[in-house]
């Protein structure tokens, strides 16, 4: 699936990610995750401003669920080697869904794999992102090699 992004979309995504990294270094959030988790292997992306993200989705008229997934967890376009990308959809209700995107075989010296769990709710014509969680699997000698919320070294 190829999703071409305009310069406006790429600029917004870069700004959103820059804000994510800046805030992650300086703030803590008391917001609780709305995705129930049976374990503690998920890192809550507290720094991700869901209001800004959801406004962008509406302003860009992104109505298709696959386009929202591409915005939050895009497939590596030029991946090499053992890269695998899979999407699992869990319907919670008629209007709520949890999407888990799993990427393994990443060409990164620290991270071997990453899972992104996204909870969305359909409101009118648009999907509203309610929560985003991430789990990492580190390369050998770079941290934990099972899925966990700790960043890899």
Residue pairs with C-beta under 8 A, 6 or more apart in sequence:
1 66
1 70
1 75
2 77
3 66
3 67
3 70
3 74
5 13
9 60
9 71
12 56
13 71
16 48
16 49
16 52
16 53
16 56
19 47
19 49
19 52
20 45
20 47
20 48
21 47
23 47
24 46
24 47
27 46
27 47
28 46
29 46
29 47
31 44
31 46
33 42
33 44
33 131
33 133
34 119
34 130
34 131
35 42
35 98
35 117
35 119
35 131
35 133
37 133
40 149
41 135
41 146
41 147
41 148
41 149
42 117
42 133
42 134
42 135
42 149
43 133
43 134
43 135
43 136
43 149
43 150
43 151
44 131
44 132
44 133
45 132
45 133
45 134
48 132
50 129
50 130
50 131
50 132
53 71
53 72
53 129
54 126
54 128
54 129
56 62
56 71
57 68
57 71
57 126
57 127
57 128
57 129
58 126
62 68
62 71
62 126
62 127
63 125
63 126
63 127
65 97
65 99
65 120
65 127
68 118
68 120
68 127
68 129
69 87
69 99
69 101
69 118
72 101
72 116
72 118
72 129
72 132
73 101
73 103
73 116
73 118
75 85
75 103
76 83
76 85
76 103
76 106
76 107
79 85
79 105
79 106
79 107
80 107
81 105
81 107
82 104
82 105
83 103
83 104
83 105
83 106
83 107
84 102
84 103
84 104
84 105
85 101
85 102
85 103
86 101
86 102
87 99
87 100
87 101
87 102
88 99
88 100
88 101
88 102
89 97
89 98
89 99
90 97
90 98
90 99
90 100
91 97
92 98
92 119
95 121
95 122
95 123
96 119
96 120
96 121
96 122
97 119
97 120
97 122
98 117
98 118
98 119
98 120
99 117
99 118
99 120
100 115
100 116
100 117
100 118
101 115
101 116
101 117
101 118
102 113
102 114
102 115
103 113
103 114
103 115
104 112
104 113
104 137
105 112
105 113
106 112
106 113
106 114
108 139
109 139
109 142
110 138
110 139
110 142
110 143
110 152
110 153
111 136
111 137
111 138
111 139
111 142
111 152
112 137
112 138
112 139
112 145
113 136
113 137
113 147
114 134
114 135
114 136
114 137
115 134
115 135
115 136
115 147
116 132
116 133
116 134
117 131
117 132
117 133
117 134
117 135
118 129
118 131
118 132
119 129
119 130
119 131
119 132
120 127
120 128
120 129
120 130
121 127
121 128
121 130
122 128
134 149
135 147
135 148
135 149
136 143
136 144
136 147
136 148
136 149
136 150
136 151
136 152
137 144
137 145
137 146
137 147
137 148
138 144
138 145
138 152
138 153
139 145
139 152
142 152
142 153
143 150
143 151
143 152
143 153
144 150
144 152
